[in-house]
Amino acid sequence: MVDAQVASLAMECRDDLLEAAVVLDALALCHGHGSYLPRPYQETSTPVPTAVELRTDASDVAGELARHDRQYGTSTTGGVPASLEDGCTHSDRDAVRAYARREWITRQERWPGI
């Protein structure tokens, strides 16, 4: 019984991460392609362009989705990229965003209306 409850909670958390990742990714895509903030990022008094901040946030949430899917085995498409770590590259960030999009598209195809 406890295992079923844990699995259910894991899927609920995953759904929240997936939805947040694709919404942020869609917003970031509206601002075009470009750079990300470094990881870790130290706040400064210099304002960060909205597009850069959106891309960074989208990749951070998608990275948490990848971490979750690796930990709980909840990926529906496989090929889960590595979680983002300090010093990650733009390619690493692009990979987790692409993964989140792939997971979302597959979810919509398999379970329309969810």
N, C-alpha and C positions, 0 to 999 in steps of 0.2 A: 504494500500500500504506500509506504513512504517513497519507494523508488518511482512509482507512478506520479506522485505529487511533485517530486523533484524534477522529473522529466517534463511535467506540465509547466512548472515554473520556468524551467530553462527555455522552453519554446515560447512562452509569453515574453520573456526578456529578449529573446532572439527576434521575435516579431517587432518589438519596440525599436531595437537597434536597426533592423532592416528598414523599417518605415522612416526613421529619422535619417538614416544614411542616404536613402534615395531622394528624400525631399531636399536635403542639403546639396546633394549631387545635382539635382535638377536646377536648383537656384544657381549653383556654381557654373553649370554649363551655359546658363543664360548670359554669363559674363565672359564667356570664351575660355580658351586655354591659356595657360601661363604658369607662373611660378607659385611656390608654396613658401610658407614661413619655415625656418629651420626648426628641428626638433632636438632638444628643447628650445623653446622660444622665451626670451626674456623681454618683458614689457618695457617699452621706452616711451618717451614723450612724443616721438614721431608717429603720426597716424599711419596706420596700415591701410592700403587700398582695400576696398570692400571685396573685390574679386579675389585677391590673394587670401584674405581671411576666410571667405566662403569655401574656396578650394581646400584650404588647410583644415577647416572644420569638417568638411565632407569626408576628407581622407581619414581624419582622426576617428570619426564615428564608424566609417567603413572598416578601419583597422580593428576597432573593438568588436565588430561583427565577425571578422576573420578570427580573432582571438577566441571568441565565444564558440564559433563553429569548430575550431580545432580542439577546444577543451571538451565540448559536449558531443561532438560528432553529429551536428545538426545541419550540415550543408546538404542542399538538395542537388547541387550540380557537381560537387567534387572540385578538385584542383584549388583548394583553399590556399591563398597566398600567405606568406609569413606575416605575422603581426608586425605593426610598426614599432620600431625601437628608436632610441635616440640616435641621431646621425643617419636616419633613413634617407634614401634618395627620392628624387621626383618620380623615378620609375616605380619604386616601391609604393609610393602614394597613389600613382595612377593605377597600379595593379589592384589595390584593395578597392578603389572606387569602381573599377571595371567588374570586379567580383561581386560587389553589392548590386550593381545593375543586372548582372547575369542572374543572380539569385532572385531578384525582384521579377524579372521577366519570366523566369521559370515558374515562380509562384503564381503569377497572373495566368499563365497558360494552363497550369494544372488545376488551379482552384479559382476560376473566374468569380468575381464578386466578393472576394475576401479582402 
